[in-house]
Amino acid sequence: MPARILSGIAIRDQIYAELTQEIADLSGAGIRPGLAAILVGENAASQIYVRSKIAACEQLGLGSWQLTPPATITTEELLALVAELNARDDVDGILVQLPLPAQVDTKRVLEAVDPAKDVDGFHPVNLGRLVSGRAGLVACTPAGSMEILRRSSIPMEGTEAVVVGRSDIVGKPMALLLMHANATVTICHSKTRDLPGVVRRADIVIAAIGRAAMIEPDWVRPGATVIDVGINRITDAEEAGRIFTNFPAKLAQFKEKGFVLVGDVHPGVAEVAGTMTPVPGGVGPLTIAMLMSNTVKAARQRRAQEQAPSSAHRNGKTTGAAAVKR
């Protein structure tokens, strides 16, 4: 029996409905959450991604600003731009679209973002909070993958989960989130011995290694849940023919458009898995939804911190440290 397909679009719409109410509540309190996106240069793929994020802000009624410095920008100039956004009270979330040009120190730029405005969840402070199980802003793609699992009633507690990919953006935070959900987690990568054998043990497979159709049908335990984080653009006819031999509709799409999208999971896995996300239309829509959610969360948390009285004020006095902080 073919896998049950977990629609990211349907789950995104659920989240947007919830966010719409939360945004309305904040608006009633005079708060309009705002997202600033920094898009350096003219990378075509990055332009598409940022446009979709700004469009989501407009759909939900969030404030949004797109800043487009030239590809020749220096690290110091970009740090100055981030500092300006950190200081702006109307900006609750700061997004630095990756990749940045080679001359820019990406780590310095990402670490310069105020952790309270780090809606991508990349800052070491937020990663540290995730490690320790404390509340913080979580990377959007792993957070979206968890929403798919939760809202699709996929059991996680006590299951064996395998994460294929160890990136700071997806693999590592995904493993931590699954551990916090009481799954037993294995992180795999290109150097893992007997990778197919390790993946085959899993009740839940998270494919996030960035290789087209790498996870083959015989790697997957029958009935397993497969979350396909990858999105790969196939432009080579021979590769398209190899991957989609038994999928004539996809081959027809390739012939018509000259390309076809595939995840890190071979489409034939749908005949083995119990549940599976599609590509496109699976994890992708949730990544943007969680960016919107993080922006609203950041706005709410920042205002709560601003309104919370310090311990010194609660005691009826202001210490020197408290006075300096204000």
C-alpha positions as a LaTeX table, in Angstrom:
\begin{tabular}{lrrr}
\hline
Residue & $x$ (\AA) & $y$ (\AA) & $z$ (\AA) \\
\hline
Met1 & 0.00 & 0.00 & 0.00 \\
Pro2 & 1.46 & 3.41 & $-0.95$ \\
Ala3 & 2.52 & 5.75 & 1.84 \\
Arg4 & 0.14 & 8.28 & 3.35 \\
Ile5 & 1.38 & 11.63 & 2.06 \\
Leu6 & 1.81 & 14.32 & 4.71 \\
Ser7 & 0.92 & 17.64 & 3.09 \\
Gly8 & 3.06 & 20.49 & 4.34 \\
Ile9 & 0.71 & 22.93 & 2.65 \\
Ala10 & $-2.29$ & 21.79 & 4.73 \\
Ile11 & $-0.27$ & 21.99 & 7.97 \\
Arg12 & 1.10 & 25.41 & 7.00 \\
Asp13 & $-2.48$ & 26.63 & 6.56 \\
Gln14 & $-3.35$ & 25.38 & 10.06 \\
Ile15 & $-0.40$ & 27.30 & 11.51 \\
Tyr16 & $-1.26$ & 30.45 & 9.55 \\
Ala17 & $-4.82$ & 30.34 & 10.90 \\
Glu18 & $-3.45$ & 30.17 & 14.45 \\
Leu19 & $-0.93$ & 32.94 & 13.77 \\
Thr20 & $-3.63$ & 35.18 & 12.30 \\
Gln21 & $-5.47$ & 35.12 & 15.62 \\
Glu22 & $-2.27$ & 35.70 & 17.59 \\
Ile23 & $-1.28$ & 38.62 & 15.34 \\
Ala24 & $-4.76$ & 40.13 & 15.80 \\
Asp25 & $-4.36$ & 39.87 & 19.57 \\
Leu26 & $-0.97$ & 41.60 & 19.41 \\
Ser27 & $-2.40$ & 44.28 & 17.14 \\
Gly28 & $-5.06$ & 44.97 & 19.75 \\
Ala29 & $-2.21$ & 45.69 & 22.16 \\
Gly30 & $-0.59$ & 48.07 & 19.64 \\
Ile31 & 2.09 & 45.59 & 18.53 \\
Arg32 & 2.81 & 44.73 & 14.89 \\
Pro33 & 5.55 & 42.08 & 14.59 \\
Gly34 & 8.12 & 42.93 & 11.93 \\
Leu35 & 10.70 & 40.97 & 9.94 \\
Ala36 & 13.76 & 42.46 & 8.20 \\
Ala37 & 15.38 & 40.35 & 5.49 \\
Ile38 & 18.92 & 41.06 & 4.28 \\
Leu39 & 19.51 & 39.82 & 0.73 \\
Val40 & 23.07 & 40.41 & $-0.43$ \\
Gly41 & 23.74 & 40.52 & $-4.16$ \\
Glu42 & 21.59 & 38.99 & $-6.89$ \\
Asn43 & 21.57 & 35.25 & $-6.27$ \\
Ala44 & 18.47 & 34.07 & $-8.18$ \\
Ala45 & 17.55 & 31.28 & $-5.78$ \\
Ser46 & 17.97 & 33.56 & $-2.76$ \\
Gln47 & 15.78 & 36.20 & $-4.40$ \\
Ile48 & 12.99 & 33.64 & $-4.83$ \\
Tyr49 & 13.29 & 32.50 & $-1.20$ \\
Val50 & 13.23 & 36.04 & 0.18 \\
Arg51 & 10.28 & 37.04 & $-2.03$ \\
Ser52 & 8.29 & 34.10 & $-0.68$ \\
Lys53 & 9.11 & 35.10 & 2.91 \\
Ile54 & 8.13 & 38.73 & 2.36 \\
Ala55 & 4.92 & 37.56 & 0.65 \\
Ala56 & 4.08 & 35.44 & 3.70 \\
Cys57 & 4.57 & 38.49 & 5.93 \\
Glu58 & 2.19 & 40.50 & 3.77 \\
Gln59 & $-0.37$ & 37.67 & 3.77 \\
Leu60 & $-0.38$ & 37.56 & 7.58 \\
Gly61 & $-0.20$ & 41.31 & 8.13 \\
Leu62 & 3.33 & 41.39 & 9.55 \\
Gly63 & 5.66 & 44.31 & 8.98 \\
Ser64 & 8.46 & 43.49 & 6.54 \\
Trp65 & 11.55 & 45.16 & 5.14 \\
Gln66 & 13.87 & 43.84 & 2.44 \\
Leu67 & 17.40 & 45.24 & 2.46 \\
Thr68 & 19.50 & 44.54 & $-0.64$ \\
Pro69 & 23.16 & 45.54 & $-0.20$ \\
Pro70 & 25.47 & 44.86 & $-3.17$ \\
Ala71 & 27.48 & 41.65 & $-3.56$ \\
Thr72 & 30.63 & 43.73 & $-2.96$ \\
Ile73 & 29.67 & 44.47 & 0.67 \\
Thr74 & 32.35 & 43.87 & 3.29 \\
Thr75 & 31.96 & 42.01 & 6.56 \\
Glu76 & 32.24 & 45.26 & 8.52 \\
Glu77 & 29.58 & 46.98 & 6.41 \\
Leu78 & 27.22 & 44.06 & 6.86 \\
Leu79 & 27.90 & 44.01 & 10.61 \\
Ala80 & 26.97 & 47.70 & 10.74 \\
Leu81 & 23.69 & 46.98 & 8.93 \\
Val82 & 22.87 & 44.18 & 11.39 \\
Ala83 & 23.66 & 46.53 & 14.31 \\
Glu84 & 21.17 & 49.08 & 12.92 \\
Leu85 & 18.46 & 46.43 & 12.75 \\
Asn86 & 19.29 & 45.19 & 16.24 \\
Ala87 & 18.64 & 48.71 & 17.52 \\
Arg88 & 15.31 & 49.20 & 15.72 \\
Asp89 & 12.33 & 48.59 & 18.00 \\
Asp90 & 9.95 & 47.95 & 15.09 \\
Val91 & 12.10 & 45.03 & 13.88 \\
Asp92 & 11.41 & 41.84 & 15.84 \\
Gly93 & 13.11 & 39.38 & 13.52 \\
Ile94 & 16.29 & 39.60 & 11.44 \\
Leu95 & 16.87 & 37.18 & 8.56 \\
Val96 & 20.24 & 37.05 & 6.81 \\
Gln97 & 19.68 & 35.09 & 3.61 \\
Leu98 & 22.43 & 32.57 & 2.93 \\
Pro99 & 24.75 & 32.04 & 1.18 \\
Leu100 & 26.71 & 35.26 & 1.60 \\
Pro101 & 29.51 & 36.30 & $-0.79$ \\
Ala102 & 32.90 & 34.68 & $-0.25$ \\
Gln103 & 34.53 & 37.83 & 1.16 \\
Val104 & 31.98 & 38.03 & 4.00 \\
Asp105 & 32.60 & 36.20 & 7.29 \\
Thr106 & 29.24 & 34.43 & 7.55 \\
Lys107 & 29.72 & 33.24 & 11.14 \\
Arg108 & 30.57 & 36.73 & 12.39 \\
Val109 & 27.48 & 38.15 & 10.72 \\
Leu110 & 25.11 & 35.48 & 12.05 \\
Glu111 & 26.56 & 35.80 & 15.57 \\
Ala112 & 26.08 & 39.59 & 15.43 \\
Val113 & 22.30 & 39.21 & 15.21 \\
Asp114 & 20.60 & 39.88 & 18.55 \\
Pro115 & 19.57 & 36.39 & 19.81 \\
Ala116 & 16.15 & 37.82 & 20.68 \\
Lys117 & 15.70 & 38.69 & 16.98 \\
Asp118 & 17.38 & 35.56 & 15.56 \\
Val119 & 14.27 & 34.14 & 13.87 \\
Asp120 & 16.38 & 31.69 & 11.85 \\
Gly121 & 17.52 & 30.09 & 15.13 \\
Phe122 & 21.18 & 30.03 & 14.03 \\
His123 & 22.75 & 32.04 & 16.87 \\
Pro124 & 24.90 & 30.03 & 19.35 \\
Val125 & 22.75 & 31.36 & 22.21 \\
Asn126 & 19.60 & 29.88 & 20.68 \\
Leu127 & 21.39 & 26.66 & 19.77 \\
Gly128 & 22.58 & 26.45 & 23.37 \\
Arg129 & 19.05 & 26.93 & 24.64 \\
Leu130 & 17.92 & 24.10 & 22.39 \\
Val131 & 20.67 & 21.82 & 23.70 \\
Ser132 & 19.63 & 22.52 & 27.30 \\
Gly133 & 15.92 & 22.22 & 26.57 \\
Arg134 & 15.17 & 25.87 & 27.35 \\
Ala135 & 12.74 & 28.09 & 25.46 \\
Gly136 & 14.27 & 29.92 & 22.51 \\
Leu137 & 14.00 & 30.50 & 18.78 \\
Val138 & 14.49 & 27.20 & 16.95 \\
Ala139 & 15.79 & 26.75 & 13.39 \\
Cys140 & 12.80 & 26.85 & 11.06 \\
Thr141 & 13.24 & 23.68 & 8.99 \\
Pro142 & 13.68 & 21.32 & 11.97 \\
Ala143 & 10.86 & 23.08 & 13.84 \\
Gly144 & 8.63 & 22.69 & 10.78 \\
Ser145 & 9.50 & 19.00 & 10.50 \\
Met146 & 8.46 & 18.54 & 14.13 \\
Glu147 & 5.14 & 20.27 & 13.42 \\
Ile148 & 4.52 & 17.81 & 10.59 \\
Leu149 & 5.16 & 14.88 & 12.92 \\
Arg150 & 3.05 & 16.28 & 15.77 \\
Arg151 & 0.10 & 17.45 & 13.70 \\
Ser152 & 0.05 & 14.18 & 11.73 \\
Ser153 & $-0.13$ & 12.20 & 15.01 \\
Ile154 & 3.15 & 10.38 & 14.35 \\
Pro155 & 4.35 & 8.83 & 17.64 \\
Met156 & 7.86 & 9.92 & 18.63 \\
Glu157 & 8.28 & 8.83 & 22.23 \\
Gly158 & 10.24 & 5.58 & 22.43 \\
Thr159 & 10.78 & 5.37 & 18.67 \\
Glu160 & 14.09 & 4.97 & 16.87 \\
Ala161 & 14.78 & 8.01 & 14.69 \\
Val162 & 17.61 & 8.35 & 12.20 \\
Val163 & 18.69 & 11.79 & 10.95 \\
Val164 & 20.71 & 11.60 & 7.73 \\
Gly165 & 22.77 & 14.80 & 7.67 \\
Arg166 & 24.66 & 16.67 & 10.38 \\
Ser167 & 24.41 & 20.33 & 9.41 \\
Asp168 & 24.08 & 23.05 & 12.05 \\
Ile169 & 20.96 & 24.32 & 10.25 \\
Val170 & 18.98 & 21.07 & 10.01 \\
Gly171 & 20.62 & 17.84 & 11.13 \\
Lys172 & 21.89 & 18.76 & 14.60 \\
Pro173 & 18.86 & 20.77 & 15.77 \\
Met174 & 16.54 & 18.12 & 14.32 \\
Ala175 & 18.27 & 15.44 & 16.39 \\
Leu176 & 17.96 & 17.57 & 19.53 \\
Leu177 & 14.25 & 18.20 & 18.98 \\
Leu178 & 13.62 & 14.49 & 18.49 \\
Met179 & 15.59 & 13.69 & 21.65 \\
His180 & 13.50 & 16.21 & 23.59 \\
Ala181 & 10.44 & 14.34 & 22.24 \\
Asn182 & 11.90 & 11.17 & 23.82 \\
Ala183 & 12.96 & 9.45 & 20.60 \\
Thr184 & 16.22 & 7.49 & 20.47 \\
Val185 & 18.24 & 9.33 & 17.84 \\
Thr186 & 21.10 & 8.38 & 15.55 \\
Ile187 & 22.79 & 11.05 & 13.40 \\
Cys188 & 24.26 & 9.70 & 10.15 \\
His189 & 26.38 & 11.31 & 7.47 \\
Ser190 & 28.45 & 10.46 & 4.38 \\
Lys191 & 31.10 & 8.68 & 6.46 \\
Thr192 & 28.65 & 6.44 & 8.36 \\
Arg193 & 29.48 & 2.75 & 7.95 \\
Asp194 & 26.62 & 0.71 & 6.46 \\
Leu195 & 24.41 & 3.76 & 6.07 \\
Pro196 & 21.55 & 1.76 & 4.49 \\
Gly197 & 21.60 & $-0.67$ & 7.42 \\
Val198 & 21.44 & 2.13 & 9.99 \\
Val199 & 18.58 & 3.88 & 8.17 \\
Arg200 & 16.70 & 0.58 & 7.89 \\
Arg201 & 16.44 & 0.39 & 11.71 \\
Ala202 & 14.47 & 3.62 & 11.92 \\
Asp203 & 10.83 & 4.16 & 12.74 \\
Ile204 & 11.34 & 7.78 & 11.66 \\
Val205 & 13.80 & 8.84 & 8.94 \\
Ile206 & 14.78 & 12.49 & 8.49 \\
Ala207 & 16.61 & 12.90 & 5.17 \\
Ala208 & 18.66 & 16.11 & 5.15 \\
Ile209 & 21.93 & 15.30 & 3.41 \\
Gly210 & 21.51 & 17.32 & 0.21 \\
Arg211 & 21.89 & 14.49 & $-2.32$ \\
Ala212 & 19.18 & 13.82 & $-4.86$ \\
Ala213 & 17.21 & 10.60 & $-4.27$ \\
Met214 & 19.97 & 9.21 & $-2.06$ \\
Ile215 & 17.64 & 7.29 & 0.30 \\
Glu216 & 16.65 & 4.24 & $-1.75$ \\
Pro217 & 13.48 & 2.14 & $-1.20$ \\
Asp218 & 15.45 & $-0.82$ & 0.18 \\
Trp219 & 16.98 & 1.45 & 2.83 \\
Val220 & 13.61 & 2.04 & 4.49 \\
Arg221 & 11.80 & $-0.21$ & 6.94 \\
Pro222 & 8.27 & $-1.02$ & 5.68 \\
Gly223 & 5.79 & 1.29 & 7.41 \\
Ala224 & 8.38 & 3.85 & 8.54 \\
Thr225 & 7.73 & 7.59 & 8.56 \\
Val226 & 10.00 & 9.49 & 6.16 \\
Ile227 & 10.48 & 13.28 & 6.35 \\
Asp228 & 12.28 & 14.49 & 3.21 \\
Val229 & 13.99 & 17.81 & 3.92 \\
Gly230 & 15.98 & 17.90 & 0.67 \\
Ile231 & 15.04 & 19.76 & $-2.47$ \\
Asn232 & 17.23 & 19.17 & $-5.52$ \\
Arg233 & 16.80 & 20.52 & $-9.04$ \\
Ile234 & 17.53 & 17.84 & $-11.65$ \\
Thr235 & 18.54 & 19.24 & $-15.05$ \\
Asp236 & 20.41 & 16.24 & $-16.47$ \\
Ala237 & 18.26 & 13.98 & $-18.68$ \\
Glu238 & 20.20 & 10.84 & $-17.81$ \\
Glu239 & 19.85 & 11.46 & $-14.07$ \\
Ala240 & 16.15 & 12.25 & $-14.45$ \\
Gly241 & 15.65 & 9.04 & $-16.40$ \\
Arg242 & 17.45 & 6.98 & $-13.76$ \\
Ile243 & 15.52 & 8.43 & $-10.81$ \\
Phe244 & 12.09 & 8.57 & $-12.44$ \\
Thr245 & 12.14 & 5.38 & $-14.56$ \\
Asn246 & 8.84 & 4.25 & $-13.06$ \\
Phe247 & 7.32 & 7.73 & $-12.82$ \\
Pro248 & 6.25 & 8.78 & $-16.34$ \\
Ala249 & 4.44 & 11.91 & $-15.11$ \\
Lys250 & 7.70 & 13.23 & $-13.63$ \\
Leu251 & 9.61 & 12.41 & $-16.83$ \\
Ala252 & 6.95 & 14.23 & $-18.84$ \\
Gln253 & 7.38 & 17.22 & $-16.51$ \\
Phe254 & 11.13 & 17.11 & $-17.10$ \\
Lys255 & 10.68 & 17.05 & $-20.89$ \\
Glu256 & 8.28 & 19.99 & $-20.71$ \\
Lys257 & 10.25 & 22.22 & $-18.31$ \\
Gly258 & 13.84 & 21.01 & $-18.67$ \\
Phe259 & 14.10 & 20.28 & $-14.95$ \\
Val260 & 12.35 & 18.41 & $-12.19$ \\
Leu261 & 12.51 & 18.64 & $-8.40$ \\
Val262 & 13.33 & 15.68 & $-6.18$ \\
Gly263 & 14.14 & 15.37 & $-2.50$ \\
Asp264 & 16.90 & 13.44 & $-0.79$ \\
Val265 & 14.54 & 10.44 & $-0.84$ \\
His266 & 13.96 & 8.34 & $-3.94$ \\
Pro267 & 10.30 & 8.61 & $-5.04$ \\
Gly268 & 10.06 & 4.82 & $-4.94$ \\
Val269 & 10.24 & 4.99 & $-1.13$ \\
Ala270 & 6.54 & 5.93 & $-1.23$ \\
Glu271 & 5.81 & 2.26 & $-2.01$ \\
Val272 & 7.56 & 1.15 & 1.21 \\
Ala273 & 7.05 & 3.88 & 3.82 \\
Gly274 & 3.93 & 4.17 & 5.93 \\
Thr275 & 3.90 & 7.98 & 5.83 \\
Met276 & 6.05 & 10.39 & 3.81 \\
Thr277 & 6.38 & 14.06 & 2.93 \\
Pro278 & 6.33 & 15.05 & $-0.74$ \\
Val279 & 8.82 & 17.26 & $-2.60$ \\
Pro280 & 7.75 & 19.91 & $-3.32$ \\
Gly281 & 4.90 & 20.66 & $-0.91$ \\
Gly282 & 6.23 & 18.92 & 2.19 \\
Val283 & 8.78 & 20.48 & 4.53 \\
Gly284 & 9.31 & 23.60 & 2.39 \\
Pro285 & 6.04 & 25.38 & 3.24 \\
Leu286 & 6.62 & 24.64 & 6.94 \\
Thr287 & 10.04 & 26.31 & 6.89 \\
Ile288 & 8.42 & 29.62 & 5.95 \\
Ala289 & 5.53 & 29.04 & 8.36 \\
Met290 & 7.95 & 28.59 & 11.25 \\
Leu291 & 9.83 & 31.74 & 10.23 \\
Met292 & 6.53 & 33.61 & 10.57 \\
Ser293 & 5.86 & 31.85 & 13.87 \\
Asn294 & 9.32 & 32.76 & 15.18 \\
Thr295 & 8.79 & 36.40 & 14.21 \\
Val296 & 5.53 & 36.55 & 16.17 \\
Lys297 & 7.13 & 34.68 & 19.08 \\
Ala298 & 10.08 & 37.10 & 19.09 \\
Ala299 & 7.72 & 40.09 & 19.15 \\
Arg300 & 5.78 & 38.64 & 22.05 \\
Gln301 & 8.88 & 37.70 & 24.06 \\
Arg302 & 10.64 & 41.02 & 23.45 \\
Arg303 & 7.61 & 43.03 & 24.63 \\
Ala304 & 7.22 & 40.77 & 27.68 \\
Gln305 & 10.86 & 41.40 & 28.63 \\
Glu306 & 10.45 & 45.15 & 28.15 \\
Gln307 & 7.41 & 45.19 & 30.42 \\
Ala308 & 8.78 & 42.91 & 33.13 \\
Pro309 & 10.00 & 44.94 & 36.13 \\
Ser310 & 13.52 & 44.20 & 37.31 \\
Ser311 & 14.04 & 42.51 & 40.66 \\
Ala312 & 15.52 & 45.78 & 41.93 \\
His313 & 12.37 & 47.71 & 41.07 \\
Arg314 & 10.18 & 45.03 & 42.62 \\
Asn315 & 12.13 & 45.52 & 45.83 \\
Gly316 & 11.37 & 49.23 & 45.73 \\
Lys317 & 14.86 & 50.42 & 44.80 \\
Thr318 & 17.08 & 50.77 & 41.78 \\
Thr319 & 20.59 & 49.36 & 41.96 \\
Gly320 & 23.49 & 50.78 & 40.01 \\
Ala321 & 23.45 & 47.82 & 37.63 \\
Ala322 & 19.73 & 48.22 & 37.01 \\
Ala323 & 20.16 & 51.94 & 36.41 \\
Val324 & 22.90 & 51.30 & 33.83 \\
Lys325 & 20.80 & 48.67 & 32.08 \\
Arg326 & 17.95 & 51.13 & 31.64 \\
\hline
\end{tabular}
